[in-house]
Every structure is written in structure tokens, then in C-alpha cells.
């Protein structure tokens, strides 16, 4: 799984999710970004994530392609 953003509201997360889908339709052809509610020491927030990678290497390659387009991305989980 990779994280594409962390926002303070569900509306902001939805806007980022929509923007990402419009900017990278080729990278997201077989993936659907989702907004996942979370909480940390700074309070509630929403993480925009996507999954479906065969392994960590594929997730890293995906993030490199996302970052090459000027967006944030990092691999989460093991």
C-alpha cells in the first residue's frame, strides 16, 4: 500500500483523491485511491492511499513515478 496524502478533512481528502485520479489516470488504471480516517497526536485526519501492488518493489516503483509528476507518495506497511 502507498500513501498519496494526509489531509485534515474528508472534503480535502476527496479533493486530493479526485485531483490525483485526473493527473495520473495511466498510473491508477487498475487502482482506486481511497480516503482512510485516522488519528494521531495532532488529531483526526484522512490518509489518501491505494493498494494492489505485487510487493514492496512494485509499490516503490509506483511512488517513483508519482513523485516524478510532482506529487507526494510513500510506501506504508511491510
C-alpha positions in Angstrom: 0.0 0.0 0.0 1.1 3.6 -0.6 0.1 6.9 0.8 -0.6 9.7 -1.5 -1.6 12.4 1.0 -2.7 13.2 4.5 -5.4 15.8 5.0 -7.3 17.4 7.8 -10.8 16.8 6.5 -12.8 14.3 4.4 -13.6 17.0 1.9 -9.9 17.9 1.4 -9.1 14.2 1.1 -11.8 13.8 -1.5 -10.5 16.8 -3.5 -7.0 15.4 -3.5 -8.2 11.9 -4.5 -10.1 13.5 -7.4 -7.1 15.6 -8.5 -4.8 12.5 -8.3 -7.2 10.5 -10.4 -7.3 13.3 -13.1 -3.5 13.8 -13.1 -2.5 10.1 -13.2 -5.1 8.1 -15.0 -2.5 5.9 -16.5 -0.8 5.0 -13.2 -4.2 4.5 -11.5 -5.7 2.5 -14.3 -6.1 -0.6 -12.1 -6.1 1.1 -8.7 -8.7 3.1 -6.8 -7.4 5.6 -4.3 -9.3 5.7 -1.0 -9.5 8.1 1.9 -8.9 6.4 5.3 -9.8 8.2 8.5 -7.0 8.1 11.1 -6.0 9.9 14.3 -2.6 10.8 15.7 -1.2 13.1 18.3 -2.2 16.1 16.1 -5.8 14.9 15.9 -8.1 13.4 13.3 -7.0 13.4 9.6 -7.6 11.5 6.4 -5.0 9.5 4.5 -5.3 9.0 0.8 -4.0 5.6 -0.1 -4.0 3.0 -2.8 -3.1 -0.7 -2.8 -2.9 -3.7 -5.1 0.9 -4.0 -5.5 2.6 -7.3 -6.0 5.3 -6.4 -3.5 7.3 -3.6 -2.0 9.4 -3.1 -5.1 6.3 -2.5 -7.2 5.0 -0.1 -4.7 8.3 1.8 -4.7 8.3 2.0 -8.5 4.8 3.4 -8.4 5.9 6.0 -5.9 8.9 7.0 -8.0 6.5 7.5 -11.0 4.1 9.6 -8.8 7.0 11.7 -7.4 8.3 12.3 -10.9 4.9 14.0 -11.6 5.4 16.3 -8.6 3.1 14.6 -6.1 3.8 13.0 -2.8 3.9 9.3 -2.3 5.5 6.8 0.1 5.2 3.1 0.8 3.5 2.1 4.0 3.3 -1.3 5.7 5.7 -4.2 5.1 
